Amino acid sequence: MRPSTRCLQSLASRSKSTSFIGLGKMGYEMAHNLFSKQFAKSPDLQFVVCDVNPDSSRSFRENFLERYPNARIKIAADPHEATAVSSTIITMLPSSPQVKSVYSDAIVPALSQLPAELVQSTLCIDSTTLDVDVARDVASAVTQRGAQMVDAPVSGGVTGAKAGALSFLVGGPQQSFDLSRPILSLMGQRIIYCGSSGSGLAAKICNNLVLGVEQIVVAEAMLLGQRLGLDPAVLATVINSSTGGCWSSSVNNPVPSALPGKSPPCERGYEGGFATALMLKDMGLATDIAVNQRSPLPLGNAAKAIYSEVIEKKPELGTKDFSSVYQYFEKQS
């Protein structure tokens, strides 16, 4: 499918265009931070957005133009078009199937139709959390066409994305990492090079394995403490200043009123955080890769089973922040 003329620009200006594909909760905030900071430095740059839901792209463009009326921001009809018009392509998609589809059906074919000199100046950044082998296959297909690519999954959640305070865990060739770093720094505060292609995802999967297990045990401890007569704010203070301290307690504590002065998702009905369904997906990535590597994962397997049970028995919690596992435990007894 050839790019439509309404979004095409001269080949000479392709280097001044950035495309962002995937405007979910994370992608929307990341794209807004990136584009606004790029626009502040270079008002002549062009920005392109693309999402499977056209309304998301239109809403993003309208909101961005309200704040930056002179910005050059366009909507691509599909990822093929987004690739054809920009030298930097960033993808933030739900999981492995979407990444495989977008790259194999759109981005790689679009690169194949471009002149070699334009392909060589193209950088693809994928921030999706997905299967390591899929990421490596996609990177191989992109680099075989002559473009450069890094996997750059993020840590920090929607709050970090909105604040531009994400951590990026980057995998790929050193040269590609060096090219991506200035771009990633406009969306995050910590850019960590993890090694070759797939290494960023390997690090992210291991990190989220820890996070998924921690959030469950914090929920257990907070519930037990209250039933022993402890005030949740007092208990949270003890945990956060002692050896049990962790992000799941100090930032994402699942009990309302446990963190005075802070606003974790539990204070908003468990809205606006990292969905339980997404945590289940990440736990699945960890358990699958552990099987392949013959690495024991007793707590990971147990945590995956718990998140699966939560969604099965309380489907409404699937879209809530994963700290809502506390609600599930609370109502169980």
N, C-alpha and C positions, 0 to 999 in steps of 0.2 A: 504494500500500500504506500503510494507516494505521498509526501507531505502536501497539505493543502496550501494554496497560494496565499490565503489570508494570514498564515503564520510564518510563511517563508520570508527570509531576509537575505540580503546579499551574502555570499560566502565570506567576504572580507570581514563582515561584522559578526560572524559566528563566534569568534574568540571573545567577544564582549557580551556574550549571552550565557546565562545559567538557567538550567531547567531543573525543577524539583518535581519528582513523580511520587505521589502518595501523600495525601493531605488529611490523614487521620489525626487523632489527638496529639500525637508526638510530631508528626510531619508538619502539621499546620504551624505549630509554634516554632519549630526549627526553621522552616522556610521564612517565616515572618522575621525572625532575628537575622537570618542570613541576608535577606533582601534589603531590609532596612539599613543594616550596617554597610552593605555594599553600595547602596544608593547614596548614603551620606558621604562616602569617599569618592564615588564616581557616578554622578547623576546621568551620564550618558549610557550606562549599562542597560541591557535588556534582561528582563526576568520572564520566565515561562513556567506556568504551573500545569499540572496534569493529574487527574484523579479518575478512578473508575466511575465515580459519581460526579457528573458534570456540575451539579449544584454546588458541590464543595469547591470546585475551581472557581465558579462564578462568585461565590460568597467570599472566597479569599481575595480575588481581584478587587471586588467592590470595597471590601474593608481596607485593603492596602491603599487603594487610590483615595479613600477618604482621608487617610493620614498623609499620603504622599501624592498629591494631585498630579505632579509632573512626572511621575515614574512611568517608565515604559514597561508595562507588564501585560503579557498576552496569555491566552489559554490554548494549549495544544490539544488537538482532538484525541490523540493517543500517544503512547510512549515512542512510537516510531517517529512521529512528527517532532516530539520534544527532543529527540536525539539528533535529528537532522539539522535543527536550528541552533544548537548550543554546543560549546566545547566542553562545558562542565555539566555533568548529569548526576544528580543525587536521587537515590531511591530510598524510600522508607515505606516498606510494604508489610502486610500482615505476617507472612511466613514463607517457608520454602516453596510451596506450589506457585504462589504469586511471583516470586523472584524468578523461578524457572521460566514461567510463562512470559513475563515482561522482557526478560533478557533474550530468551531463545526465539520468541515470536516477533519481537519489535526492535530492541536495542541493537542486538548483533546484526540482524538483517539491515537495519538502517546504516550501521557502520560499513557494511559491505558495499553499500551503494555510494559512499562518499569517496572523493579523491584521497589518495594515500596521505597527502600532506595534511589534510584536515583530520583524518583518523589519528595520525600520530600526535596531534595536538589535543586529543580528546582525553578527558579524565572522567572515569565513572567511580562514584562513591556509593556503596550500598551500606545503609545503616540498619537494615533489617536484622533481627535475631532469627537465625535459621540454621539448618543442618550444615555442619562444617564441610562435608563432602559436596553438597550442592553448591556452596559458596566457592569452593575450589574449582568445580567444573565450570561455573559461570565465569570466574576470573580467567580461566584458561581460554574459554571461547572469545572473551573480549580481547585479551592480549594477543591471541593468534591473529586477530584482525589488525593489530598494530596499535591499538589504544592502550591506555593504562588504567588500572583499577585497584582499589583497596576495599577490603571489608572493614567497616568502621561502626560496629554496634555501639550503643550508648548505655550509660548508666546515669540515673538521676531522675527518671520519670518525667511526667508531664510538668511538674513544678520546676524541675531543673531545665526542661526544654524552654519553658516560658521565660525563665530568668536568664537564659543563655549560660547556664552553669553546668552543663552536661560534662560527663567524662566520656571520651571516645577511646575505644580500645581498637587499635588499628593493626590490620594484617595486610601484607603485600610487599613488593619490592621496595627497597630503601628509597629509590628515586621517586616512586609513586607516592610513598608516604611524605616525602619532602614537598611534593606538589600539593598534596591534600591538606597539609598542616595549616597553612594560612586560611583556607576555607573553613576547616573544622573549628579553628580558633574563634570564628565569628559566631559559632553556635555553642561553644563549650569552653570550659576553663582548664580542663586537663586533657591533654592529647598524649596518649601512651602508646608507644610503638611496641607491639608484641611479637613481631617476627614475620615470617612468610605468609602467603595467602592462607586464610582460614584461621590464623593465630588469634586475631581479634575476637572471632566468634568463639574459639575454644576458651579464651579467657572469660568472655561474657557468660558462657554457659556454666562455667565453674563458679563464677561470682553469683549468678542467679540460683544455682543449686544451694549455696550457703544461705542466700536471702530467703528462699522458699521454706527451708527448714526452720530458720530463725523465727520467721513470722508466726509459724504454728506454735512454737514453744513459748514465745512471748504471750500469745493469746492464752495458752494453757496456764502460764504463771499468773497473769493478771486476773484470770477468772478464779483460780485457786486462792490467791491472796485476798480477794474481796470476800470470798466465802469464809475466810479465816478472820474476817473483820477489819482488814486493812483498807484504808482510804486509797483509791487508785492513784491519786497524785503523790501520796507518800510512797507507795510501793514503786511507782515509776521513778521517783527521785532516788530511791535506794538502788534499784537496778542500774539506772543510768550513771550512777557514781561508783558503781562496784564492778565486780568481774563479769556480771551479766550484761553490761552495757553494750548496745549495738544499735544500728540504725532503725531496726524494726521496733525498738522500744523508745529511743530518744527522739525520733522524727516521725515514725509511722505507727505510733502506739495505737492499738485498736480500741482503746476505751475512752469514750468522751469524758472530758474534764481531767484526764490523766496528765496532760501537758498544758498547764495554764499559760496563756499568752501565745500559744501556737495553734495552728489550724490544720491538723492532719485530716485525712479523708473521713475518719469516723465522726468528726464534728459536722460533716456535711452529708450525713446519711450514707457514708462510704462512697460518695461520688467524687469524680475528678482524679482518681488515682490509677494504679496499674491493675487492670481487670484480673479477676480470679481466673478467667478462661485463658488469659495470656500467660499467667504464671503456670497453669497446668500445661500449656504448650511448652514452656521453657523446661519444666521438670521432665516432660517427655523427651525433649532433646537431650537432656543430661542422662536419663536412664537408657536411652537408645545407644548413645555413644559409649556409655559405660559397658554395655553388653559387647559392643564391637571391640572395645579395648580390653575386655576381660578385667575390668576394674570394679571392685566391690562397691555397692552403693546401698547399704541397708537403710540409712535414714532417708536418702533420696527416694527410694522406692516407696517407703512408708509415707513420705510427704506427698508424693504424686497420688497415691491411693486416697489420701485424705482430701486433697483438692478435687479429685474426681468425684468422690462421694458427696462433697459439698454441692457441686454443680448438679449432680444427679438428683439429689434430694431437695435442693433449694435452687432451682434454675435461675431465679431472679438474682442470686448472688454472683452468677457468672460474669455479669457486666459491672459488678461493684468492685471496689478496691479489694485486693486479695487479703487485706487485714480483716475483712468481713468474715473470715473463718472464725473469728471470735464470736460473732453473732450466732454462727452455727453451733459452736460448742455451748454457748450460753443457753440456747433453746433446746439443746439435746436432752438436758437433765431436768 
